[in-house]
Amino acid sequence: MKKSTIDPKTKKALIDYATAVVASAIAMGIALVSSLRPEYAILVGAIAAPAVKWSTKHSKEYGRGAK
């Protein structure tokens, strides 16, 4: 079976996209469960997005994988 290869630039773009999806899902889930007002849901999203990006090891700009 032939192994599929993805170039590093595409792989990083896919990881960044998945990270953004997770962050928005967290914000949307919290807003729906707690019936937050829209401005509070935006605040949760503004905090969740950088927190999720920081938690991934694939982010070399900052976070756990930064040097």
C-alpha positions in Angstrom: 0.0 0.0 0.0 1.3 3.4 -1.0 1.8 5.9 1.8 0.2 9.3 1.2 2.6 12.2 1.7 1.6 15.7 2.6 4.1 18.5 2.3 4.9 20.3 5.6 3.3 23.6 4.5 0.0 21.9 3.8 0.2 19.9 7.0 0.7 23.0 9.1 -2.2 24.7 7.3 -4.5 21.7 8.1 -3.3 21.7 11.7 -4.0 25.4 12.1 -7.4 25.0 10.5 -8.3 22.1 12.9 -7.1 24.2 15.8 -9.4 27.0 14.8 -12.3 24.6 14.4 -11.7 23.2 18.0 -11.5 26.8 19.4 -14.8 27.8 17.8 -16.5 24.6 18.8 -15.5 25.3 22.4 -16.8 28.8 22.2 -20.1 27.8 20.6 -20.6 24.9 23.0 -20.1 27.1 26.0 -22.4 29.7 24.6 -25.2 27.2 23.8 -25.0 25.3 27.1 -24.9 28.4 29.3 -27.2 30.7 27.2 -24.6 33.4 27.2 -25.3 36.8 25.8 -23.5 37.3 22.4 -20.8 39.6 23.8 -19.8 37.1 26.4 -19.7 34.3 23.8 -17.3 36.4 21.8 -15.2 36.9 24.9 -15.0 33.2 25.5 -14.0 32.7 21.8 -11.3 35.3 22.1 -9.9 33.5 25.1 -10.4 29.9 23.8 -8.7 30.4 20.4 -5.3 31.5 21.7 -5.5 28.9 24.5 -6.1 26.1 22.1 -3.3 27.4 19.8 -0.9 27.6 22.7 -1.7 24.0 23.8 -0.7 22.4 20.5 2.9 21.3 20.0 2.8 22.1 16.3 2.8 25.8 16.9 6.4 27.0 16.6 5.5 30.7 16.8 4.5 30.5 20.5 3.2 27.9 22.9 4.5 24.6 24.0 6.5 23.9 20.8 8.1 27.4 20.7 11.9 27.8 21.1 
